[in-house]
Amino acid sequence: MTEQFADATPQQVVVVPCSGIGKSYGTVTREAAYLVVEDLCPETTHIVPLSLLVLGDEQAQEAVRGVQVITIDGCKLACATVNVGQAGGQVAREFTVLDCYRRNKQFKPQGIAELNEGGMALAQALAQEVAQAAGELSAQGGTHA
């Protein structure tokens, strides 16, 4: 892998969050991804930015191939999931903010550059779900056969 992804190991689980800039749900996905890779599972996960996949960045595309990938989508367009597939990766687990919100209606996200308390609580709930999945995938060995 390249310098940008040099710290990642093949056994790690890749997390690809939505890049819905200007949307509360997109911000929730990114906050959740940061919580997973920085706080909850820093040894077993890393982020590959969706924007690099969309731009066709070879290093980002290589980073999602042959490994366990978790996508976190902010809307029904499922851009993270779609673009991982287009890059030649396989999505092991898919998460959406809307599904998490349906389970946690008390957390109403608002804000874009800075989420409100409800948005951060929703990001935390989503991060917990993603971290659990990442732990399960990591225990399976990280890579696809």
C-alpha beads as a LAMMPS data file, in Angstrom:
LAMMPS data file: protein, C-alpha beads

145 atoms
144 bonds

1 atom types
1 bond types

-500.0 500.0 xlo xhi
-500.0 500.0 ylo yhi
-500.0 500.0 zlo zhi

Masses

1 110.0

Atoms # bond

1 1 1 0.000 0.000 0.000
2 1 1 1.031 3.568 -0.305
3 1 1 2.339 5.980 2.256
4 1 1 -1.178 7.276 2.894
5 1 1 -2.369 3.810 3.932
6 1 1 1.033 2.506 5.092
7 1 1 -0.085 2.230 8.720
8 1 1 -2.889 -0.155 7.763
9 1 1 -2.341 -3.891 7.908
10 1 1 -4.124 -6.506 5.781
11 1 1 -5.753 -7.852 8.957
12 1 1 -7.444 -4.550 9.692
13 1 1 -11.032 -3.817 8.793
14 1 1 -11.525 -0.875 6.434
15 1 1 -14.282 1.614 7.268
16 1 1 -15.646 3.746 4.413
17 1 1 -18.069 6.445 5.598
18 1 1 -20.417 8.567 3.529
19 1 1 -19.051 11.870 2.349
20 1 1 -22.417 13.661 2.408
21 1 1 -20.937 17.087 2.893
22 1 1 -23.597 19.580 3.882
23 1 1 -25.946 16.929 5.286
24 1 1 -26.499 16.074 8.941
25 1 1 -26.642 12.332 8.243
26 1 1 -23.356 12.513 6.339
27 1 1 -21.755 14.246 9.291
28 1 1 -23.111 11.533 11.601
29 1 1 -21.470 8.834 9.436
30 1 1 -18.095 10.542 9.519
31 1 1 -18.254 11.192 13.270
32 1 1 -19.178 7.543 13.836
33 1 1 -16.276 6.380 11.653
34 1 1 -13.817 8.591 13.557
35 1 1 -15.099 7.254 16.870
36 1 1 -14.543 3.699 15.644
37 1 1 -11.034 4.122 14.248
38 1 1 -9.715 6.601 16.813
39 1 1 -11.403 5.541 20.059
40 1 1 -13.214 2.209 19.921
41 1 1 -11.093 0.022 17.599
42 1 1 -7.876 1.881 16.748
43 1 1 -5.791 -1.297 16.473
44 1 1 -8.126 -3.167 14.127
45 1 1 -9.693 -0.531 11.857
46 1 1 -8.777 2.313 9.530
47 1 1 -10.678 4.727 7.279
48 1 1 -10.494 4.968 3.535
49 1 1 -12.133 8.244 2.433
50 1 1 -15.018 7.840 0.020
51 1 1 -13.884 10.931 -1.868
52 1 1 -10.690 9.152 -2.930
53 1 1 -12.647 6.158 -4.198
54 1 1 -14.982 8.428 -6.160
55 1 1 -11.980 10.164 -7.730
56 1 1 -10.520 6.799 -8.771
57 1 1 -7.447 7.100 -6.541
58 1 1 -5.465 3.897 -7.134
59 1 1 -4.138 3.727 -3.574
60 1 1 -7.609 4.019 -2.066
61 1 1 -8.979 1.427 -4.482
62 1 1 -6.171 -0.973 -3.594
63 1 1 -6.868 -0.383 0.110
64 1 1 -10.435 -1.782 -0.204
65 1 1 -9.541 -4.864 -2.249
66 1 1 -9.188 -8.237 -0.581
67 1 1 -10.011 -6.972 2.911
68 1 1 -13.087 -6.792 5.103
69 1 1 -14.878 -3.496 4.414
70 1 1 -17.606 -1.842 6.460
71 1 1 -19.538 0.962 4.791
72 1 1 -21.557 3.611 6.587
73 1 1 -24.065 5.351 4.330
74 1 1 -25.981 8.515 5.103
75 1 1 -28.849 8.058 2.636
76 1 1 -30.535 5.575 0.318
77 1 1 -28.093 6.343 -2.517
78 1 1 -25.553 4.194 -0.619
79 1 1 -22.572 5.914 -2.242
80 1 1 -20.038 4.318 0.099
81 1 1 -21.331 0.816 -0.611
82 1 1 -21.637 1.397 -4.355
83 1 1 -18.181 2.914 -4.725
84 1 1 -16.436 0.179 -2.739
85 1 1 -17.922 -2.324 -5.182
86 1 1 -16.902 -0.234 -8.177
87 1 1 -13.347 -0.099 -6.788
88 1 1 -13.199 -3.890 -6.709
89 1 1 -13.819 -4.315 -3.001
90 1 1 -16.387 -6.451 -1.249
91 1 1 -18.556 -4.993 1.490
92 1 1 -18.641 -7.295 4.491
93 1 1 -21.121 -5.174 6.485
94 1 1 -23.283 -2.184 5.548
95 1 1 -24.666 0.359 7.968
96 1 1 -26.956 3.322 7.373
97 1 1 -27.642 6.290 9.589
98 1 1 -31.367 5.989 8.882
99 1 1 -31.511 2.423 10.211
100 1 1 -29.656 3.452 13.352
101 1 1 -31.926 6.478 13.756
102 1 1 -35.013 4.234 13.514
103 1 1 -33.647 2.276 16.493
104 1 1 -32.711 5.473 18.357
105 1 1 -35.409 8.046 17.592
106 1 1 -34.556 9.957 20.755
107 1 1 -31.352 11.150 19.009
108 1 1 -32.429 13.714 16.407
109 1 1 -29.370 14.937 14.515
110 1 1 -29.111 18.588 13.567
111 1 1 -26.222 20.634 12.331
112 1 1 -23.634 20.105 9.646
113 1 1 -20.255 21.565 10.561
114 1 1 -21.006 20.788 14.198
115 1 1 -23.614 18.273 15.261
116 1 1 -25.997 18.948 18.120
117 1 1 -26.090 16.712 21.194
118 1 1 -28.617 14.387 19.527
119 1 1 -26.437 14.057 16.447
120 1 1 -23.382 13.185 18.505
121 1 1 -25.396 10.664 20.517
122 1 1 -26.599 9.080 17.263
123 1 1 -23.012 8.969 15.987
124 1 1 -21.975 7.236 19.215
125 1 1 -24.783 4.666 18.887
126 1 1 -23.832 4.008 15.267
127 1 1 -20.147 3.784 16.181
128 1 1 -20.946 1.130 18.787
129 1 1 -22.745 -0.955 16.157
130 1 1 -19.886 -0.563 13.669
131 1 1 -17.270 -1.336 16.329
132 1 1 -19.071 -4.555 17.225
133 1 1 -19.127 -5.608 13.566
134 1 1 -15.471 -4.629 13.153
135 1 1 -14.560 -6.767 16.138
136 1 1 -16.405 -9.739 14.668
137 1 1 -14.763 -9.284 11.270
138 1 1 -11.322 -8.760 12.769
139 1 1 -11.711 -11.980 14.759
140 1 1 -12.374 -13.735 11.435
141 1 1 -8.978 -12.629 10.177
142 1 1 -9.654 -9.399 8.328
143 1 1 -9.093 -10.530 4.751
144 1 1 -11.463 -12.003 2.198
145 1 1 -10.593 -15.375 0.759

Bonds

1 1 1 2
2 1 2 3
3 1 3 4
4 1 4 5
5 1 5 6
6 1 6 7
7 1 7 8
8 1 8 9
9 1 9 10
10 1 10 11
11 1 11 12
12 1 12 13
13 1 13 14
14 1 14 15
15 1 15 16
16 1 16 17
17 1 17 18
18 1 18 19
19 1 19 20
20 1 20 21
21 1 21 22
22 1 22 23
23 1 23 24
24 1 24 25
25 1 25 26
26 1 26 27
27 1 27 28
28 1 28 29
29 1 29 30
30 1 30 31
31 1 31 32
32 1 32 33
33 1 33 34
34 1 34 35
35 1 35 36
36 1 36 37
37 1 37 38
38 1 38 39
39 1 39 40
40 1 40 41
41 1 41 42
42 1 42 43
43 1 43 44
44 1 44 45
45 1 45 46
46 1 46 47
47 1 47 48
48 1 48 49
49 1 49 50
50 1 50 51
51 1 51 52
52 1 52 53
53 1 53 54
54 1 54 55
55 1 55 56
56 1 56 57
57 1 57 58
58 1 58 59
59 1 59 60
60 1 60 61
61 1 61 62
62 1 62 63
63 1 63 64
64 1 64 65
65 1 65 66
66 1 66 67
67 1 67 68
68 1 68 69
69 1 69 70
70 1 70 71
71 1 71 72
72 1 72 73
73 1 73 74
74 1 74 75
75 1 75 76
76 1 76 77
77 1 77 78
78 1 78 79
79 1 79 80
80 1 80 81
81 1 81 82
82 1 82 83
83 1 83 84
84 1 84 85
85 1 85 86
86 1 86 87
87 1 87 88
88 1 88 89
89 1 89 90
90 1 90 91
91 1 91 92
92 1 92 93
93 1 93 94
94 1 94 95
95 1 95 96
96 1 96 97
97 1 97 98
98 1 98 99
99 1 99 100
100 1 100 101
101 1 101 102
102 1 102 103
103 1 103 104
104 1 104 105
105 1 105 106
106 1 106 107
107 1 107 108
108 1 108 109
109 1 109 110
110 1 110 111
111 1 111 112
112 1 112 113
113 1 113 114
114 1 114 115
115 1 115 116
116 1 116 117
117 1 117 118
118 1 118 119
119 1 119 120
120 1 120 121
121 1 121 122
122 1 122 123
123 1 123 124
124 1 124 125
125 1 125 126
126 1 126 127
127 1 127 128
128 1 128 129
129 1 129 130
130 1 130 131
131 1 131 132
132 1 132 133
133 1 133 134
134 1 134 135
135 1 135 136
136 1 136 137
137 1 137 138
138 1 138 139
139 1 139 140
140 1 140 141
141 1 141 142
142 1 142 143
143 1 143 144
144 1 144 145
